[in-house]
Amino acid sequence: MAILVLLTTMSFTVDMHYCGESLIDFSVIQNAKTCGMEKSQSENDCEITLAEDSCCTNKQLVVEGQDELKLNFDKITFEQQAFVATFFYTYIGLFEGLDTQIIPFKNYSPPFLERDLQKLHETYLI
């Protein structure tokens, strides 16, 4: 549970460096390393030519963590209240036990045996 709380509250940034359409480097902790072609763009040494001025691009993906961990129960709909009430009612009903142990055949006597079938057919339960 602690790991789940840690992962949902943690925010991080992924830096990516593209040269053309291919990913050159990505980094989670620090800035991504460049391929070095952005320095030589004035000389047109870039192998992948695009319609733009630069063939290299940097992209950044930011994942924001959850700031507020306390849920607010002030605005619960009627359907949610009905669900919670029926859930608790059925869940508590699972643990209700019987007051006494009921034996349904307690008042009946066993049938009389005319012949012992187990001995007759020689089938014995082990």
DSSP file (Angstrom, degrees, kcal/mol; ACC not computed):
  #  RESIDUE AA STRUCTURE BP1 BP2  ACC     N-H-->O    O-->H-N    N-H-->O    O-->H-N    TCO  KAPPA ALPHA  PHI   PSI    X-CA   Y-CA   Z-CA
    1    1 A M     >        0   0    0      0, 0.0     4,-2.2     0, 0.0     5,-0.2   0.000 360.0 360.0 360.0 -37.2    0.0    0.0    0.0
    2    2 A A  H  >  +     0   0    0      1,-0.2     4,-2.3     2,-0.2     5,-0.1   0.876 360.0  51.5 -65.9 -36.6    2.9    2.3    0.8
    3    3 A I  H  > S+     0   0    0      2,-0.2     4,-2.6     1,-0.2    -1,-0.2   0.894 108.5  51.7 -67.1 -39.1    4.4    1.7   -2.7
    4    4 A L  H  > S+     0   0    0      2,-0.2     4,-2.0     1,-0.2    -2,-0.2   0.917 111.2  46.9 -63.1 -43.8    1.1    2.5   -4.3
    5    5 A V  H  X S+     0   0    0     -4,-2.2     4,-1.5     1,-0.2    -2,-0.2   0.903 112.8  50.5 -64.5 -40.5    0.8    5.8   -2.4
    6    6 A L  H  X S+     0   0    0     -4,-2.3     4,-1.1     1,-0.2    -2,-0.2   0.922 111.7  46.5 -62.7 -44.9    4.4    6.6   -3.3
    7    7 A L  H  < S+     0   0    0     -4,-2.6    -1,-0.2     1,-0.2    -2,-0.2   0.850 112.9  48.7 -70.1 -33.7    3.9    6.0   -7.0
    8    8 A T  H  < S+     0   0    0     -4,-2.0    58,-2.4     1,-0.2    -1,-0.2   0.761 115.4  43.5 -78.9 -23.0    0.7    8.0   -7.3
    9    9 A T  H  < S+     0   0    0     -4,-1.5     2,-0.3    56,-0.3    56,-0.3   0.585  94.1  95.0 -95.2 -10.6    2.1   11.0   -5.5
   10   10 A M     <  -     0   0    0     -4,-1.1     2,-0.4    -5,-0.1    56,-0.1  -0.633  57.0-161.9 -84.4 134.9    5.4   11.1   -7.2
   11   11 A S        +     0   0    0     -2,-0.3     2,-0.3    54,-0.1    53,-0.2  -0.897  14.0 172.0-113.4 148.4    5.8   13.4  -10.2
   12   12 A F  E     -A   63   0A   0     51,-1.7    51,-2.9    -2,-0.4     2,-0.4  -0.956  23.7-134.0-150.3 166.2    8.6   13.0  -12.8
   13   13 A T  E     -A   62   0A   0     15,-0.6     2,-0.6    -2,-0.3    49,-0.2  -0.983   8.4-155.4-128.0 134.9    9.8   14.3  -16.2
   14   14 A V  E     -A   61   0A   0     47,-3.1    47,-2.9    -2,-0.4     2,-0.4  -0.957  11.0-159.5-111.7 118.7   11.1   12.3  -19.1
   15   15 A D  E     -AB  60  27A   0     12,-2.9    12,-2.5    -2,-0.6     2,-0.4  -0.823  10.6-173.4 -97.3 135.2   13.3   14.2  -21.5
   16   16 A M  E     -AB  59  26A   0     43,-3.1    43,-2.8    -2,-0.4     2,-0.5  -0.985  13.0-156.4-131.0 140.6   13.8   12.9  -25.1
   17   17 A H  E     -AB  58  25A   0      8,-3.0     7,-2.9    -2,-0.4     8,-1.3  -0.971  13.4-169.8-117.7 121.7   16.1   14.0  -27.9
   18   18 A Y  E     -AB  57  23A   0     39,-3.3    39,-2.7    -2,-0.5     2,-0.6  -0.888  14.9-161.9-110.4 139.1   15.1   13.2  -31.4
   19   19 A C  E >  S-AB  56  22A   0      3,-2.4     3,-1.4    -2,-0.4     2,-0.5  -0.941  78.6 -40.2-115.8 105.1   17.2   13.6  -34.5
   20   20 A G  T 3  S-     0   0    0     35,-3.3    37,-0.1    -2,-0.6    -2,-0.1  -0.695 122.7 -32.2  74.7-122.9   14.7   13.5  -37.3
   21   21 A E  T 3  S+     0   0    0     -2,-0.5     2,-0.4    -3,-0.1    -1,-0.2   0.377 118.2  95.2-108.5   1.8   12.2   10.9  -36.4
   22   22 A S  E <  S-B   19   0A   0     -3,-1.4    -3,-2.4     1,-0.0     2,-0.5  -0.777  76.1-122.1 -99.5 139.7   14.5    8.6  -34.5
   23   23 A L  E     +B   18   0A   0     -2,-0.4    -5,-0.2    -5,-0.2     3,-0.1  -0.650  29.9 176.5 -78.5 123.2   15.0    8.7  -30.8
   24   24 A I  E     -     0   0A   0     -7,-2.9     2,-0.3    -2,-0.5    -6,-0.2   0.877  62.2  -8.8 -93.4 -48.0   18.6    9.4  -29.9
   25   25 A D  E     -B   17   0A   0     -8,-1.3    -8,-3.0     8,-0.1    -1,-0.4  -0.997  53.5-171.2-152.4 149.8   18.5    9.6  -26.1
   26   26 A F  E     -B   16   0A   0     -2,-0.3     2,-0.3   -10,-0.2   -10,-0.2  -0.984   7.2-174.5-140.5 153.5   16.0    9.8  -23.2
   27   27 A S  E     -B   15   0A   0    -12,-2.5   -12,-2.9    -2,-0.3     5,-0.2  -0.998  20.5-169.8-149.8 143.3   16.5   10.5  -19.5
   28   28 A V  S    S+     0   0    0     -2,-0.3   -15,-0.6   -14,-0.2    -1,-0.1   0.762  91.6  37.3 -99.3 -34.8   14.3   10.5  -16.5
   29   29 A I  S    S+     0   0    0    -17,-0.1     2,-0.2     2,-0.1    -2,-0.1   0.889 123.9   9.0 -89.8 -42.5   16.6   12.1  -14.0
   30   30 A Q  S    S-     0   0    0      1,-0.1   -15,-0.4   -15,-0.1     2,-0.1  -0.651  96.8 -59.7-129.9-176.5   18.5   14.8  -16.0
   31   31 A N        -     0   0    0     -2,-0.2    -1,-0.1     1,-0.1     2,-0.1  -0.385  60.1-105.1 -68.2 145.5   18.4   16.4  -19.4
   32   32 A A        -     0   0    0     -5,-0.2     2,-0.2    -7,-0.1   -16,-0.1  -0.430  36.1-109.7 -71.5 145.2   18.8   14.1  -22.4
   33   33 A K        -     0   0    0     -2,-0.1     2,-0.2    -7,-0.1   -16,-0.1  -0.487  32.3-129.8 -74.6 144.1   22.1   14.2  -24.2
   34   34 A T        -     0   0    0     -2,-0.2    -1,-0.1     1,-0.1   -15,-0.1  -0.501  10.0-126.2 -92.2 163.9   22.1   15.7  -27.7
   35   35 A C        -     0   0    0     -2,-0.2    -1,-0.1   -17,-0.1    -2,-0.0   0.585  43.3-118.8 -86.2  -9.9   23.6   14.2  -30.8
   36   36 A G  S >  S+     0   0    0      3,-0.0     3,-0.6     1,-0.0     4,-0.4   0.453  85.0 110.6  90.0   0.5   25.7   17.2  -31.5
   37   37 A M  T 3   +     0   0    0      1,-0.2     3,-0.3     2,-0.2     8,-0.2   0.660  60.5  73.2 -83.8 -15.8   24.1   18.0  -34.9
   38   38 A E  T >  S+     0   0    0      1,-0.2     3,-0.6     2,-0.2    -1,-0.2   0.741  93.6  56.5 -71.0 -19.1   22.4   21.2  -33.7
   39   39 A K  T <  S+     0   0    0     -3,-0.6     3,-0.4     1,-0.2    -1,-0.2   0.817 108.6  45.8 -76.4 -31.3   25.9   22.9  -33.7
   40   40 A S  T > >S+     0   0    0     -4,-0.4     5,-1.6    -3,-0.3     3,-0.5   0.085  77.3 108.0-101.3  24.5   26.5   22.1  -37.3
   41   41 A Q  G X 5S+     0   0    0     -3,-0.6     3,-1.0     1,-0.2    -1,-0.2   0.814  73.2  60.5 -71.4 -28.4   23.2   23.1  -38.7
   42   42 A S  G 3 5S+     0   0    0     -3,-0.4    -1,-0.2     1,-0.2    -2,-0.1   0.799 106.1  47.6 -68.1 -26.0   24.6   26.2  -40.4
   43   43 A E  G < 5S-     0   0    0     -3,-0.5    -1,-0.2    -4,-0.1    -2,-0.2   0.480 109.8-124.2 -90.8  -3.5   26.9   24.0  -42.5
   44   44 A N  T < 5 +     0   0    0     -3,-1.0    -3,-0.2    -4,-0.3    -2,-0.1   0.871  64.0 141.6  59.5  40.9   24.0   21.6  -43.4
   45   45 A D      < +     0   0    0     -5,-1.6     2,-0.2    -8,-0.2    -4,-0.1   0.465  28.2 120.4 -85.6  -2.8   25.8   18.6  -42.1
   46   46 A C        -     0   0    0     -6,-0.3    -8,-0.0     1,-0.2   -27,-0.0  -0.461  55.3-152.9 -68.5 128.4   22.6   17.1  -40.7
   47   47 A E  S    S+     0   0    0     -2,-0.2     2,-0.7     1,-0.1    -1,-0.2   0.839  82.6  57.2 -71.9 -33.9   22.0   13.7  -42.3
   48   48 A I  S    S-     0   0    0     -3,-0.0     2,-0.4     2,-0.0    -1,-0.1  -0.878  77.0-160.4-103.5 113.3   18.2   13.8  -42.0
   49   49 A T        +     0   0    0     -2,-0.7     2,-0.3     2,-0.0     4,-0.1  -0.793  12.2 177.3 -99.1 135.1   16.8   16.9  -43.7
   50   50 A L        -     0   0    0     -2,-0.4     5,-0.0     2,-0.4    -2,-0.0  -0.759  45.0-104.9-124.0 171.6   13.4   18.1  -42.9
   51   51 A A  S    S+     0   0    0     -2,-0.3     4,-0.1     4,-0.0     2,-0.1   0.683  98.9  81.9 -71.8 -16.9   11.4   21.1  -44.1
   52   52 A E  S    S-     0   0    0      2,-0.2    -2,-0.4     1,-0.1     3,-0.0  -0.272  93.2-110.8 -82.2 172.7   12.1   22.8  -40.8
   53   53 A D  S    S+     0   0    0      1,-0.1     2,-0.4    -4,-0.1    -1,-0.1   0.850 101.4  46.4 -72.1 -34.4   15.2   24.7  -39.9
   54   54 A S        -     0   0    0      1,-0.1    -2,-0.2    -5,-0.0    -1,-0.1  -0.889  57.1-164.0-115.2 139.1   16.4   22.1  -37.4
   55   55 A C  S    S+     0   0    0     -2,-0.4   -35,-3.3   -18,-0.1     2,-0.4   0.607  76.3  73.8 -91.2 -13.1   16.5   18.4  -37.8
   56   56 A C  E     -A   19   0A   0    -37,-0.3     2,-0.3   -19,-0.1   -37,-0.2  -0.832  60.5-178.8-104.9 138.4   16.9   17.8  -34.0
   57   57 A T  E     -A   18   0A   0    -39,-2.7   -39,-3.3    -2,-0.4     2,-0.5  -0.976  18.2-146.1-134.7 149.7   14.1   18.3  -31.5
   58   58 A N  E     -A   17   0A   0     -2,-0.3     2,-0.4   -41,-0.2   -41,-0.2  -0.959  17.8-171.4-112.9 130.5   13.8   18.0  -27.8
   59   59 A K  E     -A   16   0A   0    -43,-2.8   -43,-3.1    -2,-0.5     2,-0.4  -0.924   6.0-158.6-121.9 149.5   10.5   16.7  -26.3
   60   60 A Q  E     -A   15   0A   0     -2,-0.4     2,-0.6   -45,-0.2   -45,-0.2  -0.990   2.9-162.5-132.7 125.9    9.6   16.7  -22.6
   61   61 A L  E     -A   14   0A   0    -47,-2.9   -47,-3.1    -2,-0.4     2,-0.5  -0.940  11.5-165.3-109.2 118.1    6.9   14.4  -21.0
   62   62 A V  E     -A   13   0A   0     -2,-0.6     2,-0.6   -49,-0.2   -49,-0.2  -0.912   5.6-166.7-109.7 124.9    5.8   15.6  -17.6
   63   63 A V  E     -A   12   0A   0    -51,-2.9   -51,-1.7    -2,-0.5     2,-0.3  -0.945  13.9-150.9-110.9 113.3    3.8   13.3  -15.3
   64   64 A E        -     0   0    0     -2,-0.6   -54,-0.1   -53,-0.2     2,-0.1  -0.647   9.8-137.0 -86.5 138.7    2.2   15.2  -12.4
   65   65 A G        -     0   0    0     -2,-0.3     2,-0.4   -56,-0.3   -56,-0.3  -0.358  31.5 -87.2 -86.0 170.8    1.6   13.4   -9.2
   66   66 A Q        -     0   0    0    -58,-2.4    -1,-0.1     1,-0.2     3,-0.1  -0.670  36.1-171.9 -82.1 128.0   -1.5   13.6   -7.0
   67   67 A D        +     0   0    0     -2,-0.4     2,-0.6     1,-0.2    -1,-0.2   0.857  69.3  53.9 -88.4 -38.0   -1.3   16.5   -4.5
   68   68 A E        +     0   0    0      1,-0.1    -1,-0.2     2,-0.0     0, 0.0  -0.878  52.3 173.9-108.0 117.8   -4.3   15.8   -2.4
   69   69 A L        +     0   0    0     -2,-0.6     2,-0.5    -3,-0.1    -1,-0.1   0.676  55.8  90.7 -94.0 -19.9   -4.7   12.3   -0.8
   70   70 A K  S    S-     0   0    0      1,-0.0     2,-0.2     2,-0.0    -2,-0.0  -0.671  73.1-138.5 -82.8 122.9   -7.7   13.0    1.3
   71   71 A L        -     0   0    0     -2,-0.5     2,-0.6     1,-0.0    -2,-0.1  -0.566  11.9-130.1 -80.5 143.9  -10.9   12.1   -0.6
   72   72 A N        -     0   0    0     -2,-0.2     3,-0.4     1,-0.1    -1,-0.0  -0.849  22.4-177.9 -98.9 117.7  -13.8   14.5   -0.2
   73   73 A F        +     0   0    0     -2,-0.6     3,-0.4     1,-0.2    -1,-0.1   0.159  58.9  97.2 -99.8  17.7  -17.1   12.8    0.7
   74   74 A D  S    S+     0   0    0      1,-0.2     2,-0.6     0, 0.0    -1,-0.2   0.808  82.6  49.3 -74.7 -28.8  -19.3   15.9    0.7
   75   75 A K  S    S+     0   0    0     -3,-0.4     2,-0.5     2,-0.0    -1,-0.2  -0.606  72.0 149.6-115.3  70.4  -20.5   15.4   -2.8
   76   76 A I        -     0   0    0     -2,-0.6    -3,-0.0    -3,-0.4     2,-0.0  -0.878  39.9-131.0-103.5 132.8  -21.7   11.8   -3.0
   77   77 A T     >  -     0   0    0     -2,-0.5     4,-2.1     1,-0.1     5,-0.2  -0.284  23.8-108.7 -76.6 166.4  -24.6   11.0   -5.4
   78   78 A F  H  > S+     0   0    0      1,-0.2     4,-2.5     2,-0.2     5,-0.2   0.871 119.2  55.1 -63.3 -37.8  -27.6    9.0   -4.3
   79   79 A E  H  > S+     0   0    0      1,-0.2     4,-2.1     2,-0.2    -1,-0.2   0.891 108.2  48.7 -63.6 -39.1  -26.5    6.0   -6.4
   80   80 A Q  H  > S+     0   0    0      2,-0.2     4,-2.3     1,-0.2    -1,-0.2   0.896 111.4  49.4 -67.8 -39.5  -23.1    6.0   -4.6
   81   81 A Q  H  X S+     0   0    0     -4,-2.1     4,-2.3     2,-0.2    -2,-0.2   0.906 111.2  49.6 -64.7 -40.8  -24.9    6.1   -1.2
   82   82 A A  H  X S+     0   0    0     -4,-2.5     4,-2.4     2,-0.2     5,-0.2   0.896 110.7  50.4 -65.0 -39.5  -27.2    3.3   -2.2
   83   83 A F  H  X S+     0   0    0     -4,-2.1     4,-2.3     2,-0.2    -2,-0.2   0.928 111.7  46.9 -63.4 -45.8  -24.2    1.2   -3.3
   84   84 A V  H  X S+     0   0    0     -4,-2.3     4,-2.3     1,-0.2     5,-0.2   0.907 112.8  49.8 -64.3 -41.8  -22.3    1.7   -0.1
   85   85 A A  H  X S+     0   0    0     -4,-2.3     4,-2.1     1,-0.2    -2,-0.2   0.926 113.8  44.0 -65.4 -44.6  -25.4    1.0    2.0
   86   86 A T  H  X S+     0   0    0     -4,-2.4     4,-2.4     2,-0.2     5,-0.2   0.866 111.9  54.4 -69.4 -34.2  -26.2   -2.3    0.2
   87   87 A F  H  X S+     0   0    0     -4,-2.3     4,-2.4    -5,-0.2    -2,-0.2   0.949 111.8  43.0 -62.8 -48.4  -22.5   -3.3    0.2
   88   88 A F  H  X S+     0   0    0     -4,-2.3     4,-2.5     1,-0.2     5,-0.2   0.890 112.9  53.2 -66.1 -38.5  -22.2   -2.9    4.0
   89   89 A Y  H  X S+     0   0    0     -4,-2.1     4,-1.4    -5,-0.2    -1,-0.2   0.924 114.6  40.3 -62.9 -44.3  -25.5   -4.6    4.6
   90   90 A T  H  X S+     0   0    0     -4,-2.4     4,-0.7     2,-0.2    -1,-0.2   0.856 114.8  52.7 -74.2 -33.4  -24.6   -7.7    2.6
   91   91 A Y  H >< S+     0   0    0     -4,-2.4     3,-0.8    -5,-0.2     4,-0.4   0.912 110.9  45.9 -68.3 -42.1  -21.0   -7.8    3.9
   92   92 A I  H >< S+     0   0    0     -4,-2.5     3,-1.2     1,-0.2     4,-0.3   0.845 105.6  62.4 -68.8 -32.6  -22.2   -7.7    7.5
   93   93 A G  H >< S+     0   0    0     -4,-1.4     3,-0.7    -5,-0.2    -1,-0.2   0.705  91.6  67.3 -65.1 -19.7  -24.8  -10.4    6.8
   94   94 A L  T << S+     0   0    0     -3,-0.8    -1,-0.2    -4,-0.7    -2,-0.2   0.804 100.5  48.1 -68.7 -28.4  -22.0  -12.8    5.8
   95   95 A F  T <  S+     0   0    0     -3,-1.2     2,-0.5    -4,-0.4    -1,-0.2   0.367  79.2 113.3 -99.6   4.6  -20.7  -13.0    9.4
   96   96 A E    <   -     0   0    0     -3,-0.7     2,-0.2    -4,-0.3    -3,-0.0  -0.672  52.6-161.1 -77.7 123.9  -24.0  -13.6   11.2
   97   97 A G        -     0   0    0     -2,-0.5     2,-0.2     1,-0.1    -2,-0.1  -0.529  22.6 -95.3-100.3 168.7  -23.9  -17.1   12.7
   98   98 A L        -     0   0    0     -2,-0.2    -1,-0.1     1,-0.1     3,-0.1  -0.566  26.1-131.9 -80.5 148.5  -26.7  -19.3   13.9
   99   99 A D  S    S+     0   0    0     -2,-0.2     2,-0.3     1,-0.1    -1,-0.1   0.929  88.6  13.4 -67.3 -45.6  -27.5  -19.3   17.6
  100  100 A T  S    S-     0   0    0     -3,-0.0     2,-0.6     0, 0.0    -1,-0.1  -0.895  89.7 -97.9-128.1 159.5  -27.5  -23.0   18.0
  101  101 A Q        -     0   0    0     -2,-0.3     2,-0.5    -3,-0.1    -2,-0.0  -0.674  40.4-145.5 -78.8 120.6  -26.3  -25.8   15.8
  102  102 A I        -     0   0    0     -2,-0.6    -1,-0.0     2,-0.0    -4,-0.0  -0.771  15.0-171.1 -93.9 125.0  -29.3  -27.2   13.9
  103  103 A I    >   -     0   0    0     -2,-0.5     3,-1.3     1,-0.1     4,-0.2  -0.944   5.9-164.3-112.6 107.7  -29.4  -30.9   13.2
  104  104 A P  T 3  S+     0   0    0      0, 0.0     3,-0.3     0, 0.0    -1,-0.1   0.760  86.0  45.5 -68.9 -24.7  -32.3  -31.5   10.8
  105  105 A F  T >  S+     0   0    0      1,-0.2     3,-0.9     2,-0.1    -2,-0.0   0.136  78.7 109.2-103.3  19.6  -32.5  -35.3   11.3
  106  106 A K  T <  S+     0   0    0     -3,-1.3    -1,-0.2     1,-0.2    -4,-0.0   0.864  78.6  46.6 -65.3 -38.0  -32.1  -35.3   15.1
  107  107 A N  T 3  S+     0   0    0     -3,-0.3     2,-0.4    -4,-0.2    -1,-0.2   0.466  96.9  87.9 -86.6  -1.8  -35.8  -36.3   15.8
  108  108 A Y    <   -     0   0    0     -3,-0.9    -3,-0.0    -4,-0.0     0, 0.0  -0.790  69.9-137.3-102.2 140.2  -35.8  -39.2   13.3
  109  109 A S        -     0   0    0     -2,-0.4     3,-0.1     1,-0.1    -2,-0.1  -0.632  31.3-100.3 -89.7 152.9  -34.7  -42.7   14.1
  110  110 A P        -     0   0    0      0, 0.0    -1,-0.1     0, 0.0     3,-0.1  -0.334  45.4 -96.4 -69.7 155.3  -32.6  -44.7   11.7
  111  111 A P        -     0   0    0      0, 0.0     2,-0.2     0, 0.0     0, 0.0  -0.328  40.5-103.1 -70.9 154.3  -34.4  -47.3    9.5
  112  112 A F        -     0   0    0     -3,-0.1     2,-0.6     1,-0.1    -3,-0.0  -0.540  32.4-129.1 -76.0 142.8  -34.4  -50.9   10.5
  113  113 A L        +     0   0    0     -2,-0.2     3,-0.2     1,-0.2    -1,-0.1  -0.829  25.3 179.2 -96.6 121.2  -32.0  -53.1    8.6
  114  114 A E  S    S+     0   0    0     -2,-0.6     2,-0.3     1,-0.4    -1,-0.2   0.884  80.7   4.8 -80.8 -44.2  -33.5  -56.3    7.1
  115  115 A R  S    S-     0   0    0      0, 0.0     2,-1.0     0, 0.0    -1,-0.4  -0.988  78.4-115.2-137.1 147.7  -30.2  -57.3    5.6
  116  116 A D     >  -     0   0    0     -2,-0.3     4,-2.2     1,-0.2     5,-0.1  -0.736  29.3-169.3 -83.2 103.2  -26.7  -55.7    6.0
  117  117 A L  H  > S+     0   0    0     -2,-1.0     4,-2.5     1,-0.2     6,-0.2   0.830  82.1  56.0 -67.3 -32.8  -26.1  -54.6    2.3
  118  118 A Q  H  >>S+     0   0    0      1,-0.2     5,-1.6     2,-0.2     4,-0.7   0.915 112.6  41.4 -65.5 -40.6  -22.4  -53.8    2.9
  119  119 A K  H  45S+     0   0    0      3,-0.2    -2,-0.2     2,-0.2    -1,-0.2   0.853 113.5  54.5 -74.1 -33.3  -21.8  -57.3    4.2
  120  120 A L  H  <5S+     0   0    0     -4,-2.2    -2,-0.2     1,-0.2    -1,-0.2   0.924 121.1  28.7 -66.0 -45.2  -23.9  -58.8    1.5
  121  121 A H  H  <5S-     0   0    0     -4,-2.5    -1,-0.2     2,-0.1    -2,-0.2   0.426 105.2-126.1 -95.0   0.0  -22.1  -57.2   -1.4
  122  122 A E  T  <5 +     0   0    0     -4,-0.7     2,-0.6     1,-0.2    -3,-0.2   0.899  59.2 144.1  52.9  48.0  -18.8  -57.0    0.5
  123  123 A T      < +     0   0    0     -5,-1.6     2,-0.4    -6,-0.2    -1,-0.2  -0.963  23.2 178.4-116.0 115.3  -18.4  -53.2    0.0
  124  124 A Y        -     0   0    0     -2,-0.6     2,-0.4    -3,-0.1    -5,-0.0  -0.936  26.9-128.3-120.0 137.8  -16.8  -51.5    3.0
  125  125 A L              0   0    0     -2,-0.4    -2,-0.0     1,-0.1    -7,-0.0  -0.709 360.0 360.0 -84.1 129.7  -15.9  -47.8    3.3
  126  126 A I              0   0    0     -2,-0.4    -1,-0.1     0, 0.0    -2,-0.0   0.394 360.0 360.0-106.0 360.0  -12.4  -47.3    4.4
